[in-house]
Amino acid sequence: MTYEFTKNAPKTLSNEEYISKAEKEFQYLLHNSSHDETTFQKFFERNPCFMPGARDEFSILGQSGHNPHLNCLITQPQITGLIKRVPDFMWLANDSVYFSPIIIEIEAPSKKYFKKDGNPTSHFSQARNQLEEWQTILKRPENILSFYRDFSIPQDLTSLTFKPRFVLIYGRREEFTNDRILTQKRGSLFDNDKILMSYDRIKPKLFNNYVTCKVKNGKYFAKYLNPTFKIGPFADEILELQNLIQAVDNTSYLTDQRKAFLKDKIPYCLEYFKVEKNGKTVKIKNNGTNYQTEE
C-alpha cells in the first residue's frame, strides 16, 4: 500500500492562531466561571495541550523528550484501588528510566488555600489528603499490576521503574503572591512527587497530536482531538484509539472542511497502519513536497 498525501488538504489552525483563541477562552473562564470546576474539566478535555504533565516536566531530571503513551490525556481514569474519588486527568508519561503516570486533580480556581488565621482551608486540606491517599494506594505491588492491566500498558513501559506523580491544580496566585509567610507555607506542603500548581501556571504545550480519551476495560476511546491535530503516515498511535471519527466532530475550532477531511483521512490512515503492522510493504508518495510527514 502506498500512502498518498491529499492535494490542497484543508489546513488546521496554526499553533499561534489556536493558542490565541484558546488563551482568550481560558482567561474568560477564569474571570467569569471561577467557581465552576466542571467548566474547567470540559475546557481541559477539549484542549489537552493545556493540561500539564505530558512530558513530566516535574521530574528532577528535567522534561522528558518522550511523548506520553498514545499521546493521550485520559479523562477521569478508573484506577483499581482508588475507591472514594476518581482523578480528573492522567498522562502516561515516561523517559528512558521511569514510567510516570501523572495523576491530576483540579479544583475550582476560586477556592482558597488558607483561612484568615493562616491555616489551610478544609477544601485545600481535603484535596491534598486525596493525593496522599492515591500515592499510598499506588505503592502497593498488586495495585501497580492492576494499573498495568487497566490501561493496557505495553512491556516497554512496564519494564521501566514505576514512579507516579500527583498534581493538584488549585486556586490563584494572587492569594499568596504578596505574602511571604503564606508563600513559604504553601511551598512546604508538597514534595517532588506531589506537585501544587495554581491556575496561573497553566500554559499550553504543543508538542504533539494530543487526544483526550476515556479508557474502559483497557481500551482507549477518543473524546476530543487537540484542535491542531494533524494526520500522516507516522502517527501510528491512532491505531490503538477507538471512536476517532466522533472525536473529530466533538473537537473545537475546526472548520467544517477540516473536519470532513479528517473524517475521510483517518480511516485511510488506519488501513495503512494495519497493512504495515501485518508486515506488508508500504510506501509514501509525496505531492511534490520533500520530507512531508503530516497534513
Summary of the structure (lengths in Angstrom):
residues: 295
radius of gyration: 20.5
end to end distance: 18.4
largest distance: 69.5
contacts: 886
relative contact order: 0.18
helix: 38%
strand: 18%
